[in-house]
C-alpha cells in the first residue's frame, strides 16, 4: 500500500493526529507532497517530527515553499527575502527564532540568525527533498505536471509551481497524478489527477490517501 499526505504548512498537531489514523504497516510506502513549512505556527516542529520518525520507505517531496526558503538561504538578497517572508516564511522564521528578536533585526541579520539556529539535519532534509516520486501506476509531485512534456522531462518550475495550466488541461495524464499546492475544499477521486491540498493551514483539513484503493483520511485543522 502507498499512502500520500498533502500540504502540511507548519500544522504539527494535524500531522501527528493524521499519522495516528493511518494503518501503516512496515512494508507500506508513505509519500509527503511538500510544503512542510510556512504560514502555520510550527514549521520547525513539523521538520523535527518528520526527521525523527522517517523510515527508509518514506518519500519526501519538495514544495515551492521549501524552494523559497532554500533560495533565500543560498542568496540572501531583498528579492529572495521578500518572496519567502511574504509567502509565509515569516512564520517559519518565528518557529526558529523569537518574534521580538526578528522584529529588531534586518533581513540580512535574520538570515545569519537562522543559519546559526537551524539544525544541520533540517538543511540536509530540505536539500535532499525530491521533486518527483514515480511508481508503475502513480506519479507524485508537489504542484502537478506540464502535459506538454513527458513525465521524465518535467521542468522543476512546473513541478513546484504549476497551477491552472495543469488543473484545467483536459488531456489525459500518463499515470494517476497525486499532487497538492492548490487548496481545494473537497477531494475529487473521479479524475486522473488527485489534489490532496485541502487547506489545512486555512482552517480546512490535512488529507491523506491510500493507493490503489483511494481511501481518504482527514483531520480538521
N, C-alpha and C positions, 0 to 999 in steps of 0.2 A: 504494500500500500504506500502511496505517496500522499503526504499532506503538504499544503501550502498555506502561508499566512500573509495577509495583506499589510498595508502600511500601518506602522505602529506609532510613529511620531511622538516618542517620549512618554507614552502611556503605559508605564510599568505595571500598574495594578491590573489593567485589562489584559496585558500579555500573560502575566502569571496565572490569572483566572482562566484564560483561554487554554493555556498549556495544560492546566489541570483537567480540562474537559476532554482533551484528545486521547483516545485509547491507543497511544503509541506502543508499538512492540519494538524490540531491539532491531529487527530487520527493516523496519519502515524508514522511508526517507522523509525528511522534512525540509521544505524549501521556503525560505523567507524572501519576500519580494522587494525588500529595500525600504528606505525611508524609516530607519530606526530612530532617527533624531529629529530635532527641530519642532517648534510650535508647542509641544507638550512640555510638562514640567520636569520630567525625569529621564532626559536623554542619556546622561551618564549612567543612571541606574539600569536602563534598558541594555546598554552595551555591557555593563558588568554582568547582568543576568545571562545574556546570550553567550558571552565568552566563558563564564563559569560552568555553563550547562551544556555547551556544544558537544555533539557527538560526531564521529567520523562520517556518518551518512546524513548530516545536516548540511544544507547548501545555503549560503548567504549571498544574495544578490545586492548589487549596489543601486541605490536610488539617486535621483537627482539632488536630494538634499545632502547625502554623503558626498556627492561630487562637488557641490557648492562649498562645503566645509573644507574638503581637500584642496580645492583651488585656492581658497583663502590662506590655508596653512602654507601652501607652496609659494604663493605670490601675494604677500600681504599689502595690496595697494587699495586705493579708495574704491575702485570698481568692485573688486572681489569681496571687500568688506561689506559694501552696501548690498550687493547681490545676496550674500548669505545672511547677514544680520536682519535685513528687512523681510526675508522669507522664513523667519523662524529661528535663525541662528542665534539671535539674542537670548532666547530661552535655553538653548543648548549651552551657551557660554555661562548663563546663570546656574546651570546644573553643575558646572565645574568650579565656578568662582562666585563669591558673594556679589549680589547685585550692587550693593553700596560701593564695592571696590571697582566694579566695572563703570559705574556712573562717574567715577573720579579720574578715569584714565582715558587716553586717546585710543584710537583704533589700533595704532601700532603697538602701544603698550599692552592692550588687551591680547594682541597676537602673541607677544612674548610671555604673558602670564599663562595663556592657555598651553603653549608649548611646554612651559615649565610644569604645569599641573596635570596635563593629560597623560594617563599611563601609556607606556610603550605598547602594551597589549591592545589598547584601543586603536592606536595608529596602525598597528600591524593588521588588525581586524578590518579596518576601513580600507586599507590599501589592497588587501587580498580579496575583497568582495568581488564576486563575479558579475559580469554584465549579462550573462545568459546561463541557463541550465537546460539541457535537452535530453529527452528520452525518446525511445521509438515512437511514442504516441503523443507526447506533450512537449511544448516549448514554453519556458518560463523567462520572462523579462520584467523589468520594473514598469515600463510605460507602454509596452506593446511592440509592434514591429511595423516596418515600412513594407507594404506589399509590392512595392516596385522592385524590391531586392529579394533574392533567395535568403533562406534562413541563415546560411553560412556566410553571408556577405552583408549583414546588418551593420549600420553605422552606429557607433557609440552614442552620438547625439540623438538618434531616433530611439534607441533602447532606453535612454534615460528621460527623454523629454516629449516624445511624440504624443499627440492627443487626438484632435479631431480627424487628422489625416488617416489615422488608423481606425478610430472608432466608427467613423462614417463611411469607410470604404466597404462596399458591399461584396467585393471579391472574396472568394473562399480562402481561408488560411491553409497552409500546407499541413499543419497539425493543430490540435486544440491549443490555443494560446492562453496561458494563465498570466495575468498581469494586475497592476494596481494603478497608482499615480493620479487617476481622475476620480474624485469621490462620487459615489452613487448611493442612492437610498436603498436599493434592493439589488440582489444578485440575480442576474438573468442567465439561466442554465440552458437556454434554448439555442444559443448560437455557437459558432466555432471559436469564440473568444470569451473568456470569463474574467470579469473585473472584480477583484477582491477588496478594493479600497472602498469601505463603507463609512468613511468619515469619522473614524474613531476620535480623533483629536477635536472634532467639531461637535461632539456630543452624540455621535452615531454609534456604530458598532465596530469592534475588531472582529474580523472574519477569517475563518479557515475553511478549507475544502479538502475532502479526501478524494483520491482518484485511484481507480477509474469510476467509483460509484457515485461521485459528485454529491456526497453528503456535506451539508453546510453546518458549521459550528460557529456560534457567535456569542459575544459578551457585550453588554451595554456599557458604554464608556461614560 
